[in-house]
């Protein structure tokens, strides 16, 4: 909630707002006061009827103000006065008990409290100085008509029930935190034990392989010596001479006596050359080395700055295709998986349970029926750990389908499906609401964002960031711009304006305000601030873009919906296309994809 949304319903009868904040905050850009309500600084006078005092209190006394300063303002409030306390504490950490006694002592009643959507302000409460109990407000902020006794009973009863619910929730949170701590300790101990066992097994296997390699080399040396002896024997050389003479009787028969005489003369010499001996011209003949390098001819490997999540995975073909729309995917196969992990150095190695339990090259992995695949998978995980990469089990099916996977050591286990790629949905059949729901919570890109956080890699959701271009001229334009930006369900990450004055509320809400060129991947032109923009505008535009993969999304005069068009009024444009400076009428001719979405929902 914005501060203005909390304040304005309680400005009835208020003519002056007194800024009594003592910290480093300046709340004026947040208020957007209506005509007839003036803002003045605090001059230590009592806050009288028809006035509303702004107070702040939080963990950072220099920024939010201190508790003593807040209490001093409460003491100066007179009957009929109101106040708005902004709090730097989060709602779950709010030390309301420290203010409760002061509020009661100075006969101040809390009319409404709500969370605030700002970086350094997390909650706010509207209070009133009164000598009689005022009726409370319902969920929608409307006062509940009642007499004094009924109002007191309502407040007392609600307090008891709220305390009961909050105590049970707090106990549940404590139990969950304790369970998580115990699980982490158990997992850490088990991981250490399992790591020691795996390390010992790896050492034993290494020693066995080293012994087998030494035996093979010794056997190879013996065979090479025998071959050398055989090639240098007189019998073999005589046989070669006779065979050569038989193949070419005319010339060979004439040379045969001389060759046999030479062999007879050489019997007293060494039996024959050995590997690496000098050739006829005196030069050594080194053994030709065997090229044992393996090449991944079917893989395209490039060297470039890594700005996308790189996943190596045991994945189903459908999952690999969906992931490849947002990240770099290297699908591992049993025969080349280990080498591919070494060559690509992925950010994370993912093993999908359905790829092991279903059909495919990894079928029966983790079931105990394919021990060679289990061993290969274990080697893949060990290789990833050697590279310092995370290994994640994506458990998108029942664990009983591959129970052996649970016995392996994982850095994280994701118990969820792989999400839905928007391009696979039918907008007509699913409807606009379904697209929004999938986009925000159930899309493949959202699932990959969770995976990127686990791996500490670039977040795929960064591709959804939107920059708004605007040029407010006066306070009305500023208020309208702030309201439209903060009201969007898919909030922009930056606003580019010629002059950032008066836009402090955007910065406080986490929206970057800057001059110059936009930095986000997508750009929305909001230069005309008189236009009415619904809160679903950017959400629907981004849904359409992610569904289509278009370079620009917008409206057409004929209200085309979810269809590629040759021309449109662009509302959301790829940053590179926006920076190119070309006219929108020539985009389609240059090969850019334009996608139309209806401006309003049909009634």
Helices and strands as residue ranges (DSSP letters): H 3-7, G 8-10, E 16-19, H 28-31, E 38-41, E 51-57, H 61-64, H 67-75, E 82-87, G 91-93, H 96-105, E 108-115, E 123-129, H 148-232, H 234-247, H 249-265, G 266-268, E 310-314, H 317-323, E 328-331, H 337-344, E 348-352, H 353-357, H 371-386, E 390-394, G 399-407, E 412-414, G 422-424, H 427-430, H 432-437, I 438-442, H 444-455, G 460-464, E 466-469, H 475-487, E 494-496, H 504-508, E 512-514, E 522-525, H 537-548, E 552-555, E 563-564, E 569-574, H 575-580, G 584-586, G 588-590, E 594-596
